Amino acid sequence: MGRQGSATTASSPRRIVFSAIFLFLFRLRSRRRLRYDLNGPGGLANFQLVTETLAATLPHGDTVAYFMKRAPITGFETLRHRMVRALIRSRALERFRLCGRFYLVAVDGTGFLSFRKPHCPHCQTQQLENGEIRYHHPVLEAKLVCDNGLAISLETEFLSRQDGATKQDCELAAFYRLIARLRRRWPQLRLCLLLDGLYFNETVLKTLSRRHCAYIITFKEGSAPATYAEMLTLLDLSRGNVRVSVDGSIRRRFRWVHDVDHHGQRFHVFGCEETPEGGETRRFVWATNLHVQAHDVEELSQEGGRLRWKIENEGFKTLKREGFGMEHAYCEDWNAAQNFYLAMQIAHILDQLVRKSNLLNASVQALFGSFQAFVARWLEAWRCHPI
């Protein structure tokens, strides 16, 4: 994907890669629309300028699909890694580090592709309540999340039957593969993983310790009932470990306890009881290997544990509901489908950097009324106005 300024054909890899990214950046929703919607008085000139190529036409959607079927997914993974590394090295994300030390990485799974008939040998199967069998491909994502709403994809693990396997893949098995690769790519980065209750078990805690990762795991009664009951008792006994804060009409009471044991794994527990004026109290509880103290328990809660939901809202919901078409099969070939998914994650990074940076002097909603209107104006400017 290096510089190819002398390329003169529409099928050069550089142009195809950019076309795949623009497919999602401009919410085209179909390969067929690449040539129609990106063309225009300025569209081709802008494409030539950005891709540093000289071809007289834009790549055809079928040419893009042909390339994606054959290109190894490591190419898009490497491109994404270089983009995020550039952001980190430029210290653009420095102010979002937890306690000034840790980059927050939320890990969660979601649905990707789903079919009524077998799609490929790697399909997972799921039986619905009506007895129907669906063939699907879930995906596990690790996203760097920030309190301003950024949710930047770091690593992706596709859940699928491995070659020759009869047993279905699962989210926990995929997590161990993902965390190993995450650490290989980012060996020196200080990471704090934000996980849900599924990951509260002895093996995961040992793995995170061995991989030198901090963690904040949502602690629910169903995850480990005996440990949860013990934790509540210890919190009641640790009466000195209390901090109260008031934010407008919301009162928050933070409590914490050190050195809770779960099958030989020791960790700390902290919680937040949040009570809005005239409303009901909500309780949030987390397990962590970070030493909790009075001066940082509020930050660990409000800017740590509670940011895990951003992978769902700013991440998956945006990609499914705001025109990216995450659940749309841009190509039924499994290798191509993975490449298109990674191109979508790259486009999502670029989209966030435009919308949340100081390039705009106000929010997208204030300037254009909606995200959809912003993308429509963005595409029109690309087509009609040479850079």
C-alpha positions as CSV (number, residue, x, y, z in Angstrom):
1,M,0.0,0.0,0.0
2,G,3.0,2.3,-0.5
3,R,3.3,5.3,-2.8
4,Q,2.4,4.5,-6.4
5,G,2.3,7.8,-8.1
6,S,3.0,6.3,-11.5
7,A,0.1,3.8,-11.5
8,T,-2.2,4.4,-14.5
9,T,-4.8,1.7,-14.3
10,A,-8.0,1.7,-12.3
11,S,-7.2,-1.7,-10.9
12,S,-3.9,-0.7,-9.1
13,P,-4.0,-2.0,-5.5
14,R,-3.6,1.5,-4.1
15,R,-6.7,2.8,-5.9
16,I,-8.8,-0.3,-4.9
17,V,-7.9,0.0,-1.2
18,F,-8.9,3.7,-1.2
19,S,-12.1,2.8,-3.1
20,A,-13.0,0.2,-0.4
21,I,-12.4,2.8,2.3
22,F,-14.5,5.4,0.5
23,L,-17.3,2.9,0.1
24,F,-17.8,3.2,3.9
25,L,-16.6,6.7,4.5
26,F,-19.3,8.1,2.2
27,R,-21.9,5.5,3.3
28,L,-22.5,4.2,-0.3
29,R,-23.9,0.9,1.0
30,S,-23.3,-0.9,-2.3
31,R,-20.2,-1.6,-4.5
32,R,-22.2,-0.6,-7.5
33,R,-22.4,3.0,-6.3
34,L,-18.6,3.4,-6.3
35,R,-18.4,4.6,-9.9
36,Y,-21.7,6.5,-9.9
37,D,-21.5,8.4,-6.6
38,L,-17.8,9.2,-6.5
39,N,-17.7,10.5,-10.1
40,G,-18.4,14.1,-10.9
41,P,-16.7,17.3,-12.0
42,G,-14.2,17.0,-9.1
43,G,-14.6,13.4,-8.0
44,L,-12.0,11.8,-10.3
45,A,-9.5,14.7,-9.8
46,N,-9.9,14.4,-6.1
47,F,-9.5,10.6,-6.2
48,Q,-6.3,11.0,-8.3
49,L,-4.9,13.6,-5.9
50,V,-5.6,11.6,-2.7
51,T,-4.5,8.2,-4.1
52,E,-1.5,9.8,-6.0
53,T,-2.4,7.8,-9.1
54,L,-3.2,8.8,-12.7
55,A,-5.9,6.4,-13.9
56,A,-8.6,7.9,-16.1
57,T,-11.5,5.9,-14.4
58,L,-12.5,4.9,-11.0
59,P,-12.3,1.2,-10.1
60,H,-15.4,-0.9,-10.8
61,G,-17.1,-2.5,-7.8
62,D,-16.5,-6.0,-9.2
63,T,-12.8,-5.2,-9.5
64,V,-12.8,-4.2,-5.9
65,A,-14.5,-7.4,-4.9
66,Y,-12.0,-9.5,-7.0
67,F,-9.1,-7.9,-5.2
68,M,-10.7,-8.3,-1.7
69,K,-11.2,-12.0,-2.3
70,R,-7.5,-12.5,-2.9
71,A,-5.8,-10.0,-0.7
72,P,-4.6,-11.2,2.7
73,I,-6.4,-9.5,5.6
74,T,-3.0,-8.7,7.1
75,G,-2.7,-5.8,4.7
76,F,-5.7,-3.9,6.1
77,E,-4.7,-4.9,9.7
78,T,-1.3,-3.4,9.1
79,L,-2.8,-0.2,7.6
80,R,-5.1,0.2,10.7
81,H,-2.1,-0.4,13.0
82,R,-0.1,2.3,11.3
83,M,-2.9,4.8,11.6
84,V,-3.5,4.2,15.3
85,R,0.3,4.2,16.0
86,A,0.5,7.6,14.3
87,L,-2.2,9.0,16.6
88,I,-0.5,7.6,19.7
89,R,3.0,8.8,18.7
90,S,1.7,12.2,18.0
91,R,0.1,12.3,21.5
92,A,-3.3,13.1,20.0
93,L,-4.9,10.6,22.5
94,E,-2.6,11.4,25.5
95,R,-5.2,13.4,27.5
96,F,-7.6,10.4,27.4
97,R,-5.3,8.1,29.4
98,L,-6.8,6.7,32.6
99,C,-5.0,8.2,35.7
100,G,-2.5,9.7,33.2
101,R,-1.1,6.2,32.5
102,F,-3.4,3.7,30.7
103,Y,-5.1,3.7,27.3
104,L,-8.6,2.3,27.8
105,V,-9.4,-0.7,25.5
106,A,-13.0,-2.0,25.5
107,V,-13.5,-5.6,24.3
108,D,-16.9,-6.9,23.2
109,G,-18.5,-9.2,20.6
110,T,-21.3,-8.5,18.2
111,G,-23.1,-9.9,15.2
112,F,-21.6,-9.4,11.8
113,L,-23.1,-11.4,8.9
114,S,-26.1,-13.6,9.1
115,F,-27.6,-15.9,6.4
116,R,-30.5,-18.3,6.1
117,K,-28.4,-21.0,4.4
118,P,-24.8,-22.1,4.8
119,H,-22.5,-19.3,3.7
120,C,-19.1,-20.9,3.9
121,P,-17.3,-23.8,5.7
122,H,-16.5,-21.4,8.6
123,C,-20.1,-20.5,9.4
124,Q,-21.3,-20.6,13.0
125,T,-24.9,-21.9,13.6
126,Q,-27.6,-20.5,15.8
127,Q,-31.1,-21.9,16.5
128,L,-33.8,-19.3,16.9
129,E,-36.8,-19.6,19.2
130,N,-39.0,-20.7,16.2
131,G,-36.6,-23.5,15.5
132,E,-35.0,-21.9,12.4
133,I,-31.3,-22.3,12.0
134,R,-29.3,-19.2,11.1
135,Y,-25.7,-19.2,9.8
136,H,-23.7,-16.3,11.0
137,H,-20.3,-14.8,11.7
138,P,-19.9,-13.0,15.0
139,V,-16.9,-10.7,15.6
140,L,-14.9,-9.7,18.6
141,E,-13.5,-6.2,18.7
142,A,-11.0,-4.4,20.8
143,K,-11.5,-0.6,20.6
144,L,-9.6,2.2,22.2
145,V,-12.3,4.3,23.8
146,C,-12.1,7.9,25.0
147,D,-14.5,10.0,27.1
148,N,-15.1,12.3,24.2
149,G,-16.8,9.5,22.3
150,L,-13.9,8.1,20.2
151,A,-14.0,4.4,19.7
152,I,-11.0,3.4,17.6
153,S,-10.6,-0.2,16.4
154,L,-7.3,-1.7,17.5
155,E,-7.8,-5.4,16.8
156,T,-10.4,-7.7,15.4
157,E,-11.0,-11.4,15.9
158,F,-13.5,-13.1,13.6
159,L,-15.4,-16.0,15.2
160,S,-15.7,-18.9,12.8
161,R,-15.2,-22.6,12.6
162,Q,-11.5,-23.2,12.2
163,D,-10.4,-25.3,9.2
164,G,-11.6,-28.8,9.6
165,A,-13.2,-28.1,13.0
166,T,-16.6,-29.4,14.0
167,K,-16.9,-27.5,17.2
168,Q,-18.2,-23.9,17.1
169,D,-15.9,-21.0,18.0
170,C,-16.9,-19.0,21.1
171,E,-16.2,-15.5,22.4
172,L,-13.9,-16.6,25.2
173,A,-11.7,-18.7,22.8
174,A,-11.6,-15.7,20.4
175,F,-10.6,-13.4,23.3
176,Y,-7.4,-15.4,24.1
177,R,-6.4,-15.2,20.4
178,L,-7.2,-11.5,20.3
179,I,-5.3,-10.6,23.5
180,A,-2.2,-12.5,22.3
181,R,-2.2,-10.6,19.0
182,L,-3.0,-7.3,20.8
183,R,0.1,-7.7,22.9
184,R,2.3,-8.7,20.0
185,R,1.3,-5.5,18.1
186,W,1.5,-3.2,21.2
187,P,4.1,-4.8,23.5
188,Q,5.0,-1.6,25.3
189,L,1.6,0.2,25.4
190,R,0.1,0.5,28.8
191,L,-3.4,-0.9,28.4
192,C,-6.4,-1.2,30.7
193,L,-9.0,-3.6,29.3
194,L,-12.7,-2.8,30.0
195,L,-14.6,-6.1,30.0
196,D,-18.1,-7.4,30.8
197,G,-19.0,-10.1,33.3
198,L,-18.4,-12.9,30.7
199,Y,-14.7,-12.5,31.3
200,F,-14.7,-12.8,35.0
201,N,-13.1,-16.1,35.5
202,E,-9.8,-17.6,36.7
203,T,-8.3,-18.2,33.3
204,V,-9.0,-14.7,32.0
205,L,-7.5,-13.1,35.1
206,K,-4.4,-15.2,34.8
207,T,-4.1,-14.4,31.1
208,L,-4.4,-10.7,31.8
209,S,-1.8,-10.9,34.5
210,R,0.6,-12.8,32.3
211,R,0.1,-10.3,29.4
212,H,0.8,-7.4,31.8
213,C,-2.6,-5.8,31.2
214,A,-4.6,-3.7,33.7
215,Y,-8.3,-4.5,33.7
216,I,-11.7,-3.2,34.9
217,I,-14.3,-6.0,34.7
218,T,-18.0,-5.4,35.2
219,F,-18.8,-7.5,38.3
220,K,-22.3,-8.9,38.5
221,E,-23.8,-11.4,40.9
222,G,-24.3,-14.0,38.2
223,S,-20.6,-14.0,37.2
224,A,-19.5,-15.5,40.6
225,P,-22.3,-15.6,43.2
226,A,-20.2,-16.6,46.1
227,T,-17.5,-14.0,45.4
228,Y,-20.1,-11.4,44.8
229,A,-21.7,-12.1,48.2
230,E,-18.4,-12.0,49.9
231,M,-17.6,-8.7,48.2
232,L,-20.8,-7.0,49.4
233,T,-20.0,-8.1,53.0
234,L,-16.5,-6.8,52.8
235,L,-17.7,-3.5,51.4
236,D,-20.1,-3.1,54.3
237,L,-17.2,-3.8,56.7
238,S,-14.8,-1.4,55.0
239,R,-16.6,1.7,56.3
240,G,-13.6,3.9,56.0
241,N,-13.4,3.3,52.2
242,V,-16.1,5.7,51.2
243,R,-16.2,8.8,49.0
244,V,-19.2,10.9,48.1
245,S,-19.6,13.4,45.3
246,V,-22.4,15.5,44.0
247,D,-22.7,16.4,40.3
248,G,-25.7,18.7,39.8
249,S,-28.8,16.7,41.0
250,I,-26.9,13.4,41.0
251,R,-25.3,12.1,44.2
252,R,-22.7,9.3,43.9
253,R,-21.3,7.2,46.7
254,F,-18.1,5.3,45.9
255,R,-16.9,2.3,48.0
256,W,-14.0,0.0,47.6
257,V,-12.3,-3.1,49.1
258,H,-8.9,-4.6,48.5
259,D,-7.6,-8.1,48.0
260,V,-10.7,-10.1,47.2
261,D,-9.9,-13.8,46.4
262,H,-11.4,-15.8,43.5
263,H,-9.8,-19.2,43.0
264,G,-6.4,-18.0,44.0
265,Q,-6.6,-14.8,41.9
266,R,-6.6,-11.6,44.1
267,F,-8.0,-8.3,42.9
268,H,-9.7,-5.2,44.2
269,V,-13.4,-4.3,44.0
270,F,-15.0,-0.8,43.8
271,G,-18.5,0.3,43.2
272,C,-20.7,3.4,42.6
273,E,-24.2,3.9,43.9
274,E,-25.7,6.7,41.8
275,T,-28.9,8.4,43.0
276,P,-30.6,11.2,40.9
277,E,-32.7,13.6,42.8
278,G,-36.1,12.0,43.2
279,G,-35.0,8.9,41.4
280,E,-34.0,5.3,42.1
281,T,-30.5,4.3,43.1
282,R,-28.4,2.4,40.5
283,R,-25.4,0.3,41.5
284,F,-22.3,-0.3,39.4
285,V,-19.6,-2.7,40.6
286,W,-16.2,-3.6,39.0
287,A,-13.3,-5.9,39.7
288,T,-9.8,-4.5,38.9
289,N,-6.1,-5.2,39.4
290,L,-5.5,-1.4,39.9
291,H,-5.0,-0.3,43.5
292,V,-8.1,1.7,44.3
293,Q,-7.7,4.7,46.6
294,A,-9.9,7.6,47.7
295,H,-8.3,10.1,45.3
296,D,-8.8,8.0,42.2
297,V,-11.9,5.9,42.8
298,E,-14.2,8.4,41.1
299,E,-12.0,8.6,38.0
300,L,-11.7,4.8,37.8
301,S,-15.5,4.6,37.9
302,Q,-16.6,7.6,35.8
303,E,-13.7,7.7,33.3
304,G,-12.9,4.0,33.4
305,G,-15.5,1.3,34.1
306,R,-18.4,3.3,32.7
307,L,-16.7,3.9,29.4
308,R,-17.1,0.3,28.4
309,W,-20.5,1.0,26.9
310,K,-18.9,3.2,24.3
311,I,-17.8,0.2,22.3
312,E,-21.5,-0.6,21.9
313,N,-22.9,2.9,21.4
314,E,-20.1,4.8,19.5
315,G,-18.8,1.6,18.0
316,F,-21.3,-1.1,17.0
317,K,-24.5,0.9,16.9
318,T,-22.9,3.6,14.7
319,L,-21.6,1.0,12.3
320,K,-25.0,-0.7,12.1
321,R,-27.4,2.2,12.1
322,E,-25.6,5.2,10.6
323,G,-25.0,4.1,7.0
324,F,-21.8,2.0,7.3
325,G,-23.9,-1.2,6.7
326,M,-21.9,-3.4,9.0
327,E,-24.4,-6.3,8.7
328,H,-24.6,-6.0,4.9
329,A,-22.7,-8.6,2.9
330,Y,-20.6,-6.5,0.5
331,C,-19.2,-9.8,-0.8
332,E,-20.2,-13.4,0.2
333,D,-16.7,-14.7,-0.2
334,W,-15.4,-15.0,3.4
335,N,-11.9,-13.6,2.8
336,A,-13.4,-10.6,1.0
337,A,-16.0,-10.1,3.8
338,Q,-13.2,-9.9,6.3
339,N,-11.3,-7.3,4.2
340,F,-14.4,-5.2,3.7
341,Y,-15.0,-5.3,7.5
342,L,-11.5,-4.1,8.2
343,A,-11.8,-1.3,5.5
344,M,-15.0,-0.3,7.3
345,Q,-13.1,0.0,10.6
346,I,-10.5,2.2,8.9
347,A,-13.2,4.4,7.4
348,H,-14.8,4.7,10.8
349,I,-11.5,6.0,12.3
350,L,-11.3,8.6,9.6
351,D,-15.0,9.6,10.1
352,Q,-14.5,10.1,13.8
353,L,-11.3,12.1,13.3
354,V,-13.3,14.5,11.1
355,R,-16.4,14.8,13.2
356,K,-14.7,15.0,16.6
357,S,-11.6,17.1,15.7
358,N,-11.2,20.9,15.5
359,L,-11.7,20.8,11.7
360,L,-15.3,21.7,12.5
361,N,-16.0,24.7,14.8
362,A,-19.2,23.1,16.1
363,S,-20.9,19.7,16.4
364,V,-22.1,18.0,13.2
365,Q,-25.7,18.2,14.5
366,A,-25.5,21.9,15.0
367,L,-23.9,22.6,11.6
368,F,-25.9,20.1,9.4
369,G,-28.8,18.9,11.5
370,S,-27.8,15.2,11.4
371,F,-25.0,12.8,10.5
372,Q,-26.8,11.8,7.4
373,A,-27.0,15.4,6.2
374,F,-23.3,15.9,6.9
375,V,-22.3,12.8,4.9
376,A,-24.5,13.9,2.0
377,R,-22.9,17.4,1.9
378,W,-19.4,15.8,2.3
379,L,-20.0,13.5,-0.7
380,E,-21.4,16.4,-2.8
381,A,-18.3,18.5,-2.0
382,W,-16.1,15.6,-3.0
383,R,-17.9,15.1,-6.3
384,C,-18.2,18.7,-7.4
385,H,-15.3,20.7,-5.9
386,P,-11.6,19.7,-6.8
387,I,-9.3,20.0,-3.7
